[in-house]
């Protein structure tokens, strides 16, 4: 069965100068099969995960 899904990242509040941790929310139906390897920002910057190594 093929079923579409969307991965979400929710906004976090952080005070300037501190570190924010953003978590990728993957639906439970596919969580066991998905590994997040990169993040792409709206400005075109790509961030590569340590998991990809």
Residue frames as qw, qx, qy, qz and C-alpha x, y, z in Angstrom:
[[0.000, 0.890, 0.456, 0.000, 0.00, 0.00, 0.00],
 [0.410, 0.235, -0.008, 0.881, 1.41, 3.38, -0.97],
 [0.233, -0.870, -0.429, 0.071, 0.49, 6.29, 1.22],
 [0.320, 0.668, -0.102, 0.664, 1.77, 9.84, 1.07],
 [0.581, -0.651, -0.336, 0.354, 3.19, 11.56, 4.12],
 [0.209, 0.849, -0.103, 0.475, 4.68, 14.89, 5.11],
 [0.648, -0.188, -0.398, 0.621, 7.58, 15.58, 7.42],
 [0.142, -0.923, -0.195, -0.300, 7.13, 18.64, 9.67],
 [0.493, 0.007, -0.385, 0.780, 9.42, 20.95, 11.60],
 [0.241, -0.857, -0.453, -0.053, 7.69, 23.14, 14.15],
 [0.138, 0.780, -0.177, 0.585, 8.76, 26.66, 15.11],
 [0.690, -0.391, -0.432, 0.429, 10.78, 26.95, 18.30],
 [0.122, -0.970, 0.022, -0.210, 11.35, 30.02, 20.47],
 [0.800, -0.138, -0.150, 0.564, 14.96, 30.78, 21.32],
 [0.184, -0.938, 0.013, 0.292, 16.71, 33.82, 22.73],
 [0.565, 0.778, -0.235, 0.142, 19.28, 35.33, 20.38],
 [0.032, 0.705, -0.666, 0.242, 22.75, 33.93, 21.04],
 [0.629, -0.216, 0.696, -0.271, 21.45, 30.58, 22.32],
 [0.058, 0.157, -0.905, -0.390, 21.15, 27.29, 20.47],
 [0.734, 0.127, 0.151, -0.649, 17.84, 26.02, 19.09],
 [0.233, -0.106, 0.955, 0.152, 17.25, 22.33, 18.46],
 [0.640, 0.254, -0.133, -0.713, 14.82, 21.63, 15.64],
 [0.438, -0.064, 0.896, -0.031, 13.41, 18.13, 15.38],
 [0.363, 0.113, -0.634, -0.674, 12.05, 16.59, 12.25],
 [0.591, 0.057, 0.592, -0.545, 8.59, 15.17, 12.99],
 [0.279, 0.164, -0.827, -0.459, 8.12, 12.05, 10.87],
 [0.770, -0.162, -0.051, -0.615, 4.70, 10.32, 10.91],
 [0.581, -0.353, 0.704, -0.205, 4.68, 7.07, 12.88],
 [0.897, 0.330, 0.232, -0.183, 3.56, 5.04, 9.83],
 [0.748, 0.596, -0.177, 0.231, 6.96, 5.59, 8.16],
 [0.315, -0.873, 0.353, -0.119, 9.23, 6.45, 11.10],
 [0.810, -0.309, 0.477, 0.145, 10.98, 3.05, 11.02],
 [0.759, 0.378, 0.390, 0.359, 11.88, 3.53, 7.34],
 [0.264, 0.910, 0.053, 0.314, 13.02, 7.18, 7.23],
 [0.651, -0.373, -0.077, 0.657, 16.43, 8.65, 8.03],
 [0.151, 0.984, 0.073, -0.050, 16.87, 12.42, 7.83],
 [0.790, -0.011, 0.124, 0.600, 20.20, 13.09, 6.12],
 [0.283, 0.154, 0.110, 0.940, 19.91, 16.75, 5.06],
 [0.052, 0.761, 0.484, -0.429, 17.96, 19.90, 5.84],
 [0.339, 0.362, 0.369, 0.786, 17.29, 22.51, 3.17],
 [0.047, -0.540, -0.359, 0.760, 16.60, 26.09, 4.23],
 [0.412, 0.805, 0.410, -0.122, 14.37, 28.43, 2.26],
 [0.073, 0.905, -0.273, -0.319, 17.43, 30.52, 1.34],
 [0.779, 0.527, -0.335, -0.059, 19.03, 27.52, -0.43],
 [0.055, -0.609, 0.748, -0.259, 21.53, 26.52, 2.28],
 [0.881, -0.068, -0.439, -0.167, 21.84, 22.74, 2.75],
 [0.360, -0.611, 0.609, -0.355, 22.77, 21.33, 6.17],
 [0.707, 0.168, -0.679, -0.101, 24.11, 17.76, 6.18],
 [0.785, -0.535, 0.111, -0.291, 23.42, 15.46, 9.14],
 [0.188, -0.575, 0.793, -0.070, 26.10, 13.42, 10.93],
 [0.787, 0.086, 0.565, -0.233, 23.89, 10.38, 10.27],
 [0.723, 0.662, -0.087, -0.177, 24.76, 10.66, 6.57],
 [0.127, 0.729, -0.672, 0.014, 28.43, 9.82, 7.27]]
